[in-house]
Amino acid sequence: MINRTTLSVPELEEAARDRLDSAAYDFYSAGSGEEISRDEAHRAWQEYRLKPRILRDVSEPDTSVGIFGTELASPVIAAPTAFHSMADPEGEVATARGVAGAGSLLVLSSRATREVEDVAAAAGPWWFQVYALRDRELTREQVERAAAAGARALVLTVDAPYVAAKPRVRRPLPLSAQDRLSRDVGLDTRSSAWEQDPSIGPETIARLARESGLPVLVKGVLRPDDATACVEAGASGVIVSNHGGRQLDRSVSTAAALPEVVRAVGDRVPVLVDGGIHTGTDVLTALALGARAVLVGRPVLWALATGGSEGVRSMFESYRAGFAESMALAGAGSVRAITPDLVAPPYRAG
């Protein structure tokens, strides 16, 4: 068994690549276009520098954080990612079990390969990711089903009016994944009913909140004006995201976009962020820039592929341990002590 607590995210990805079907690996890892946004995501976090405090009591760093009434062991959440059965036979059920075991929160993809009720039974706190589909009734049915199964919030993904081309993904998904999608969840990925609706506007936010009775976070925000519009339309939170570099290539990095969005939103709703967050220091940097929590996507898939539910649990605990160490070294004894003065502007050598 691989000791995930000693592997960096690139090392974990390499281990997963050895175990995954090559088409599955390409589907998970690919970015759109020239993969510029995908490849610069982690480097963008590395460009920030920190200004640690000294002579603070950091003997027991408290990594816990609360969000929408849910207390989490750390501010690291599982982002919505599709088709987990390509990484592990139990699919999202195994992921949910591992996330819950680490005291974290799962955002379940609407492109999951297991029944939402089965995932909910294995999960701790969880949110449901939703696309506004061309078939509005299909969207409503998904949302109602997730709410009935215990989802605590909806995550409306808005940066994919169309699915961007990914040159590395030239082969179909493995047959086993296609079969499971059709048999277990009734999802035919070739049907136009499952396509995202490219005509939606801000009114969709209030409609989903009204139909579900749940808070709605909007994912895919990179601009301050869009963040403000989402909040004014009824969003309970915004997630700064460029879809892991899988939509518009050359989109600004989330590390660069986060400060502007935080300034625009203020303290009206929580701001979360994903994209290239590989280390506890990345988590610390994101929180110092104003994020309430961070989401990680591909690392969850690599951990699932290499170790199943136990691999996912271990990966989240590794993030928590790294975050605790970075907090202590920065002179922050709790998440509340992570303030903007801890971070310096981006640094570029030369």
Phi, psi and omega per residue, in radians:
M1 nan 2.314 -3.135
I2 -1.226 2.365 3.087
N3 -1.507 1.644 -3.043
R4 -1.165 -0.344 -3.110
T5 -1.227 -0.259 -3.122
T6 -1.867 -0.028 -3.086
L7 -1.722 2.364 2.970
S8 -1.290 2.925 3.117
V9 -1.054 -0.760 3.079
P10 -1.063 -0.657 3.101
E11 -1.176 -0.689 3.104
L12 -1.128 -0.694 3.094
E13 -1.085 -0.732 -3.138
E14 -1.119 -0.701 3.095
A15 -1.120 -0.693 3.122
A16 -1.168 -0.653 -3.133
R17 -1.047 -0.612 3.132
D18 -1.200 -0.379 -3.053
R19 -1.800 -0.395 -3.062
L20 -1.486 2.634 2.883
D21 -0.977 2.451 -3.032
S22 -1.092 -0.612 3.095
A23 -1.177 -0.649 3.110
A24 -1.161 -0.770 3.123
Y25 -1.051 -0.791 -3.138
D26 -1.089 -0.690 3.135
F27 -1.097 -0.799 -3.122
Y28 -1.156 -0.751 -2.922
S29 -1.559 -0.366 -2.965
A30 -1.175 2.587 2.910
G31 -1.933 3.036 3.127
S32 -1.512 2.868 3.056
G33 0.960 -2.265 3.129
E34 -1.498 0.065 3.140
E35 1.103 0.526 3.125
I36 -1.182 -0.862 -3.135
S37 -1.095 -0.706 3.121
R38 -1.048 -0.803 -3.003
D39 -1.317 -0.436 -3.090
E40 -1.622 -0.036 -3.006
A41 -1.019 -0.882 -3.101
H42 -1.278 -0.667 3.138
R43 -1.027 -0.582 -3.124
A44 -1.111 -0.657 3.053
W45 -1.183 -0.617 -3.108
Q46 -1.181 -0.323 -3.113
E47 -1.304 -0.332 3.092
Y48 -1.325 2.646 3.074
R49 -2.135 2.684 -3.044
L50 -1.963 2.651 3.112
K51 -2.101 1.501 -3.029
P52 -1.191 2.571 3.016
R53 -1.524 2.809 3.081
I54 -2.194 2.906 3.070
L55 0.984 0.782 3.031
R56 -2.038 2.641 3.092
D57 -1.363 1.831 3.124
V58 -2.142 0.544 -3.103
S59 -1.154 -0.515 3.127
E60 -2.420 1.400 -3.115
P61 -1.046 2.302 -3.138
D62 -1.742 1.879 -3.080
T63 -1.575 -0.034 -3.031
S64 -1.225 2.671 -3.140
V65 -2.608 2.571 3.077
G66 -1.910 2.455 3.085
I67 -2.568 2.182 -3.086
F68 0.887 0.738 3.077
G69 1.404 0.061 3.140
T70 -1.895 2.236 3.114
E71 -1.625 2.221 -3.113
L72 -2.040 2.660 -3.134
A73 -1.147 -0.516 3.086
S74 -2.715 2.909 -3.101
P75 -1.468 0.528 3.136
V76 -1.919 2.088 -3.014
I77 -2.062 2.638 3.093
A78 -1.420 2.021 3.134
A79 -1.228 2.766 3.086
P80 -1.264 2.152 3.061
T81 -2.364 2.615 -2.961
A82 -1.648 2.751 2.847
F83 1.054 0.927 -3.089
H84 -1.198 -0.306 -3.140
S85 -1.178 -0.249 3.040
M86 -1.291 -0.348 -3.132
A87 -1.714 -0.496 -3.100
D88 -2.711 2.438 -3.108
P89 -0.995 -0.539 3.120
E90 -1.410 -0.156 3.091
G91 0.959 -2.357 -3.045
E92 -1.144 -0.357 3.064
V93 -1.122 -0.765 3.098
A94 -1.139 -0.724 3.105
T95 -1.042 -0.832 -3.115
A96 -1.045 -0.719 -3.132
R97 -1.116 -0.735 3.132
G98 -1.190 -0.719 3.113
V99 -1.101 -0.771 3.136
A100 -1.114 -0.685 -3.137
G101 -1.096 -0.440 3.123
A102 -1.630 0.037 3.140
G103 1.308 0.460 -3.109
S104 -1.908 -2.935 -3.059
L105 -2.228 2.417 3.139
L106 -1.806 2.314 2.909
V107 -1.762 1.882 -3.048
L108 -1.419 2.215 3.129
S109 -1.231 2.519 3.019
S110 -1.256 -0.153 3.044
R111 -1.769 0.620 3.129
A112 -1.280 2.768 -3.130
T113 -1.881 0.189 3.027
R114 -2.275 2.685 3.134
E115 -1.008 2.438 -3.101
V116 -1.051 -0.620 -3.138
E117 -1.171 -0.631 3.116
D118 -1.189 -0.704 3.104
V119 -1.146 -0.763 -3.132
A120 -1.040 -0.643 -3.126
A121 -1.150 -0.464 -3.125
A122 -1.674 -0.209 -2.986
A123 -1.586 2.769 2.834
G124 -1.485 -2.399 3.060
P125 -1.137 2.450 -3.130
W126 -2.612 2.663 3.044
W127 -2.031 2.827 -3.133
F128 -2.016 2.210 3.084
Q129 -1.518 2.377 -3.077
V130 -2.378 2.481 2.920
Y131 -1.790 2.564 2.964
A132 -1.428 1.901 -3.027
L133 -1.551 2.836 3.054
R134 -1.012 -0.648 3.088
D135 -1.543 1.691 -3.053
R136 -1.090 -0.597 3.132
E137 -1.139 -0.639 3.093
L138 -1.123 -0.705 3.072
T139 -1.071 -0.817 -3.134
R140 -1.054 -0.722 3.137
E141 -1.114 -0.734 3.094
Q142 -1.044 -0.820 -3.083
V143 -1.140 -0.785 3.132
E144 -1.082 -0.700 3.137
R145 -1.148 -0.741 3.118
A146 -1.127 -0.746 3.125
A147 -1.093 -0.729 3.133
A148 -1.136 -0.516 -3.124
A149 -1.451 -0.128 3.044
G150 1.956 0.206 3.065
A151 -1.042 2.426 -3.101
R152 -1.694 -0.192 3.108
A153 -2.854 2.838 3.017
L154 -1.919 2.521 3.050
V155 -2.056 1.812 -3.120
L156 -1.492 1.994 3.141
T157 -1.562 2.133 -2.952
V158 -2.084 0.036 -3.066
D159 -1.726 0.348 -3.111
A160 -2.327 1.076 3.058
P161 -1.073 -0.517 2.985
Y162 -2.378 2.714 3.106
V163 -1.498 2.098 -3.089
A164 -1.229 2.607 3.092
A165 -1.207 2.456 3.113
K166 -2.198 1.766 -3.018
P167 -0.961 -0.519 -3.133
R168 -1.314 -0.325 -3.107
V169 -1.679 1.479 -3.100
R170 -1.887 -0.189 -3.129
R171 -1.867 2.661 3.090
P172 -1.202 2.839 3.047
L173 -1.058 2.667 3.082
P174 -0.926 2.503 -3.074
L175 -0.959 -0.652 -3.117
S176 -1.068 -0.638 3.127
A177 -1.225 -0.742 3.108
Q178 -1.078 -0.753 3.136
D179 -1.063 -0.755 -3.108
R180 -1.166 -0.681 3.110
L181 -1.042 -0.749 -3.122
S182 -1.285 -0.750 -3.025
R183 -1.368 -0.795 -2.978
D184 -1.542 -0.633 -3.060
V185 -2.165 0.060 3.065
G186 1.134 0.486 -3.077
L187 -1.800 1.932 3.055
D188 -1.732 1.810 -3.043
T189 -1.150 -0.192 3.125
R190 -1.632 -0.088 -3.103
S191 -1.463 2.375 3.140
S192 -1.155 -0.354 3.123
A193 -1.087 -0.426 -3.102
W194 -1.643 0.074 3.110
E195 -1.350 2.577 3.070
Q196 -1.192 2.547 3.122
D197 -1.475 1.993 -3.097
P198 -1.397 0.039 -3.070
S199 -1.806 0.045 -3.031
I200 -1.200 2.701 3.086
G201 -2.275 -3.005 -3.095
P202 -1.024 -0.419 -3.127
E203 -1.089 -0.349 3.119
T204 -1.091 -0.561 -3.111
I205 -1.069 -0.908 -3.130
A206 -1.138 -0.637 3.135
R207 -1.099 -0.779 3.135
L208 -1.139 -0.705 3.109
A209 -1.101 -0.701 -3.131
R210 -1.185 -0.761 -3.085
E211 -1.241 -0.535 -3.056
S212 -1.732 -0.460 -3.001
G213 1.264 0.296 -3.082
L214 -2.030 2.691 2.984
P215 -1.114 2.527 -3.134
V216 -2.053 2.115 3.008
L217 -1.756 2.489 -3.126
V218 -1.838 2.147 -3.069
K219 -1.912 2.327 -3.134
G220 2.015 0.363 -3.094
V221 -1.585 2.243 3.098
L222 -2.235 -0.169 -3.067
R223 -2.047 2.491 3.113
P224 -1.128 -0.634 3.141
D225 -1.171 -0.646 3.073
D226 -1.163 -0.684 3.113
A227 -1.054 -0.788 3.125
T228 -1.088 -0.741 3.141
A229 -1.104 -0.681 3.122
C230 -1.117 -0.765 3.138
V231 -1.124 -0.758 3.131
E232 -1.135 -0.431 3.125
A233 -1.506 -0.051 3.059
G234 1.982 0.131 3.122
A235 -1.144 2.406 3.086
S236 -1.552 -0.127 3.111
G237 -3.028 2.796 3.059
V238 -2.230 2.572 3.126
I239 -2.089 2.009 3.088
V240 -1.285 2.061 -3.031
S241 -2.775 2.500 2.956
N242 -2.015 0.513 3.037
H243 1.092 0.597 3.121
G244 1.120 0.427 -3.091
G245 1.278 0.372 -3.061
R246 -1.783 -0.048 3.115
Q247 -1.962 -1.944 -3.108
L248 -1.317 1.949 3.101
D249 -1.196 2.618 -3.038
R250 1.292 0.183 2.958
S251 -1.073 2.611 3.137
V252 -1.026 2.583 3.100
S253 -1.183 2.663 3.119
T254 -1.198 -0.514 3.081
A255 -1.098 -0.627 3.120
A256 -1.363 -0.606 -3.073
A257 -1.360 -0.513 -3.004
L258 -0.949 -0.891 -3.064
P259 -1.014 -0.706 3.142
E260 -1.144 -0.713 3.138
V261 -1.140 -0.743 3.125
V262 -1.059 -0.761 3.128
R263 -1.097 -0.660 -3.112
A264 -1.228 -0.685 -3.063
V265 -1.418 -0.579 -3.071
G266 1.118 -2.422 -3.124
D267 -1.804 0.350 -3.100
R268 -1.223 -0.720 3.100
V269 -2.515 2.762 3.082
P270 -1.223 2.538 3.053
V271 -1.942 2.257 3.068
L272 -2.012 2.937 -3.104
V273 -2.617 2.574 2.993
D274 -2.347 3.130 3.058
G275 1.850 1.746 3.018
G276 1.268 0.353 -3.129
I277 -1.526 1.809 -3.001
H278 -1.880 -0.367 -2.980
T279 -2.341 2.895 3.043
G280 -1.088 -0.529 3.098
T281 -1.228 -0.600 3.029
D282 -1.072 -0.734 3.123
V283 -1.072 -0.820 3.118
L284 -1.011 -0.782 -3.132
T285 -1.076 -0.780 -3.137
A286 -1.072 -0.729 3.141
L287 -1.219 -0.642 3.088
A288 -1.137 -0.488 3.102
L289 -1.442 -0.057 3.021
G290 2.020 -0.004 3.115
A291 -1.273 2.518 3.041
R292 -1.412 -0.606 -3.128
A293 -2.752 2.928 3.111
V294 -2.153 2.754 3.066
L295 -2.108 2.517 3.066
V296 -2.177 2.376 -3.057
G297 -1.960 -1.290 -3.085
R298 -1.023 -0.668 3.106
P299 -0.985 -0.560 3.087
V300 -1.119 -0.736 3.139
L301 -1.149 -0.699 3.122
W302 -1.140 -0.716 3.128
A303 -1.161 -0.694 3.116
L304 -1.108 -0.742 -3.107
A305 -1.163 -0.580 -3.068
T306 -1.630 -0.352 -3.054
G307 -2.601 0.179 3.138
G308 1.065 -2.627 -3.083
S309 -1.072 -0.651 3.126
E310 -1.155 -0.623 3.070
G311 -1.101 -0.713 3.109
V312 -1.130 -0.799 3.119
R313 -1.015 -0.830 -3.105
S314 -1.097 -0.671 3.134
M315 -1.106 -0.765 3.124
F316 -1.151 -0.647 3.092
E317 -1.174 -0.567 3.075
S318 -1.167 -0.732 3.048
Y319 -1.026 -0.778 -3.108
R320 -1.097 -0.761 3.139
A321 -1.108 -0.739 3.115
G322 -1.141 -0.664 3.097
F323 -1.138 -0.755 3.127
A324 -1.066 -0.733 3.123
E325 -1.117 -0.783 3.135
S326 -1.103 -0.703 3.077
M327 -1.019 -0.855 -3.100
A328 -1.062 -0.776 -3.117
L329 -1.200 -0.434 3.111
A330 -1.538 -0.065 3.128
G331 1.409 0.488 3.121
A332 -2.007 1.936 -3.088
G333 -1.432 -0.222 3.122
S334 -2.641 2.921 3.109
V335 -1.070 -0.591 3.122
R336 -1.092 -0.432 -3.127
A337 -1.482 -0.020 3.094
I338 -1.508 1.787 -3.017
T339 -2.119 2.859 -3.049
P340 -1.005 -0.468 -3.097
D341 -1.222 -0.123 3.101
L342 -1.368 -0.286 -3.034
V343 -2.005 2.447 3.094
A344 -1.804 2.849 3.132
P345 -1.045 2.797 3.120
P346 -0.950 2.545 -3.096
Y347 -2.051 2.318 3.084
R348 -2.221 2.053 -3.107
A349 -1.101 2.498 3.076
G350 1.417 nan nan
